[in-house]
Amino acid sequence: MYTPEHFKLENLDIIHEIIGKYPFAVLISTTAEGLEATHLPILLSKDKASLVGHMASGNPLLQENSQVLCVFHGPHAYISPSWYESGQTVPTWNYISVHVKGILHFLDREETEIVLQDSIQYFESENSGYGYQTPKPEVRNSLLGKIKGFEIRNLTYEAKLKLSQNHSLERRKRVIDTLELSEQEQELELAEWMRRINDIQKS
């Protein structure tokens, strides 16, 4: 990922936070047919040393010991030059992205069940009443036969926060103020990240 120095993120705590907040990832690898990608939720393991998830057992990306790339996207938005004090510049796009490379390993049935339980607990609301044990055993067993759990180990990270850091403080404030007028949740969230990363306080 092309990342100029002023957009580079190396703080592992923030990287892990981004993965946790935006877990629906693109997983990419090379198969016999060439490059392939699939879209699925991927979570950090409890010790944060690996990534875990599951996919359909027929997915060609399920290859033991294969090298994979996981791409996690945070909020993003078009940034108009009309938001600046001068129109003598060009449009751009602000965004948050984390790339994680690692080696994919299969999980056994018991380990896969743990991943499923943890995933349901992670994504279900506290008052939903739904849990891994909610479906009947025969339903769970049938579905377990159609999926494969995996763990991605030996992780390396690349992270990019393109949040107008290459512009003046005044321009960054203008971008944030305009994003905060939006009715789009994604643009409001991007403004929050810009305030945080640029350390700009509300006046």
C-alpha positions in Angstrom: 0.0 0.0 0.0 1.4 3.3 -1.0 1.7 5.4 2.2 3.5 8.7 2.4 5.1 9.3 5.8 2.5 11.8 7.0 -0.3 9.3 6.5 1.4 6.3 8.0 0.0 4.7 11.2 2.3 2.5 13.3 0.5 2.6 16.7 -0.6 -1.0 17.1 -3.3 -0.2 19.6 -5.0 2.1 17.1 -4.6 -0.5 14.3 -6.2 -3.1 16.5 -9.0 -0.6 17.3 -9.7 -0.1 13.6 -9.8 -3.9 12.9 -12.2 -4.2 15.9 -14.5 -1.4 14.7 -14.5 -2.3 11.0 -14.2 -6.1 10.9 -15.9 -6.8 7.6 -12.7 -7.3 5.5 -11.6 -8.3 2.0 -9.4 -11.4 2.1 -7.1 -11.8 -0.9 -4.8 -14.6 -1.9 -3.5 -16.4 -5.0 -5.1 -19.7 -6.1 -4.6 -22.0 -9.1 -6.9 -19.7 -11.0 -4.9 -16.5 -10.1 -5.7 -13.8 -7.6 -9.0 -14.2 -5.7 -10.8 -12.2 -3.1 -13.6 -12.9 -0.7 -15.6 -10.6 1.7 -16.2 -11.8 5.3 -16.0 -10.7 9.0 -12.5 -11.3 10.5 -11.7 -10.7 14.2 -8.6 -10.4 16.2 -8.0 -13.4 18.5 -8.3 -12.8 22.2 -4.6 -12.5 22.6 -4.4 -10.2 19.5 -1.7 -12.4 18.1 -3.7 -13.6 15.1 -6.9 -13.1 13.1 -9.7 -15.6 13.1 -12.8 -16.3 11.0 -14.6 -18.9 8.9 -15.8 -19.3 5.3 -17.6 -21.8 3.1 -15.7 -25.0 2.8 -15.8 -24.8 -1.0 -14.1 -21.4 -1.1 -10.9 -21.7 -3.2 -9.1 -19.3 -0.8 -9.1 -22.1 1.8 -5.6 -23.3 1.4 -3.5 -24.4 4.3 -0.2 -22.4 4.8 -1.2 -19.9 2.0 -0.1 -16.3 2.3 -3.1 -14.0 2.5 -3.8 -10.2 2.7 -6.7 -8.9 4.7 -7.9 -5.3 4.0 -10.0 -3.5 6.6 -11.7 -0.2 5.6 -12.8 2.5 8.0 -14.9 5.5 7.1 -14.1 7.4 3.9 -15.5 10.4 2.0 -14.9 12.7 -1.0 -13.3 16.0 0.0 -14.2 19.0 -2.1 -11.8 21.9 -2.8 -14.9 24.2 -2.2 -14.5 23.5 1.5 -11.1 25.2 1.6 -10.4 29.0 1.7 -9.1 28.7 -1.9 -10.4 26.8 -4.9 -6.9 26.6 -6.4 -6.4 23.0 -5.5 -7.9 19.6 -6.5 -10.5 17.2 -4.9 -9.3 14.2 -2.9 -10.6 11.3 -0.8 -10.0 10.9 2.9 -10.0 7.3 4.3 -8.8 4.8 6.8 -7.3 1.5 5.7 -5.4 -1.4 7.4 -3.7 -4.1 5.5 -2.7 -7.3 7.4 -0.6 -10.1 5.8 -0.2 -13.5 7.3 -0.3 -17.3 6.9 -3.7 -19.1 6.8 -4.1 -22.2 8.9 -7.2 -24.4 9.3 -9.0 -24.9 12.6 -10.5 -28.1 13.7 -14.2 -28.5 14.5 -13.9 -27.6 18.2 -11.7 -24.5 17.4 -14.2 -23.5 14.7 -17.1 -23.7 17.2 -15.2 -21.4 19.5 -14.7 -18.9 16.7 -18.4 -19.0 15.9 -19.4 -18.6 19.5 -17.0 -15.6 20.0 -18.2 -14.1 16.7 -21.9 -14.3 17.7 -21.1 -12.8 21.1 -19.1 -10.0 19.4 -21.7 -9.0 16.9 -25.0 -9.6 18.7 -26.4 -6.9 20.8 -26.5 -7.5 24.6 -30.3 -7.8 24.7 -30.8 -9.9 21.5 -31.3 -13.2 23.3 -29.6 -15.1 20.5 -26.5 -17.3 21.1 -24.6 -20.1 19.6 -26.7 -22.6 21.4 -30.0 -21.1 20.1 -30.4 -23.3 17.0 -31.0 -27.1 17.6 -27.8 -29.3 17.7 -28.8 -30.9 14.4 -29.0 -27.4 12.7 -25.6 -26.4 14.1 -24.0 -29.7 13.1 -25.4 -29.4 9.5 -24.0 -25.9 9.1 -20.7 -26.8 10.7 -20.2 -29.4 7.9 -20.4 -26.6 5.3 -17.8 -24.2 6.7 -14.2 -24.2 7.8 -12.7 -22.1 10.5 -9.3 -20.5 10.0 -6.6 -18.6 11.8 -4.2 -16.2 10.2 -0.8 -16.1 12.0 2.6 -14.4 11.6 0.9 -11.0 11.1 2.5 -8.0 9.6 0.6 -4.7 9.4 0.4 -1.7 7.1 -2.0 1.1 8.1 -2.9 4.4 6.5 -4.9 7.3 7.8 -5.4 9.8 5.0 -7.1 12.6 7.0 -5.8 15.8 5.4 -2.6 15.8 7.5 -0.8 17.3 4.5 -3.0 20.4 4.6 -2.9 23.4 7.0 -4.7 23.3 10.3 -7.2 25.8 9.0 -8.1 23.6 6.0 -8.4 20.5 8.2 -10.8 22.5 10.5 -12.9 23.5 7.4 -13.0 19.8 6.2 -14.1 18.6 9.7 -16.7 21.4 10.0 -18.2 20.5 6.6 -18.2 16.8 7.3 -20.0 17.4 10.6 -22.9 19.0 8.7 -23.5 15.8 6.8 -26.4 13.4 7.5 -24.3 10.5 6.4 -23.0 8.4 9.4 -19.8 7.6 7.6 -18.9 11.2 7.1 -19.7 12.1 10.7 -17.5 9.2 11.8 -14.7 10.4 9.5 -14.9 13.8 11.1 -14.5 12.2 14.5 -11.3 10.4 13.4 -10.0 13.6 11.9 -10.4 15.5 15.1 -8.8 12.7 17.0 -5.8 12.1 14.7 -5.2 15.8 14.0 -5.8 16.7 17.6 -8.2 19.5 16.7 -10.5 20.5 19.5 -14.0 21.8 18.9 -14.2 25.5 19.3 
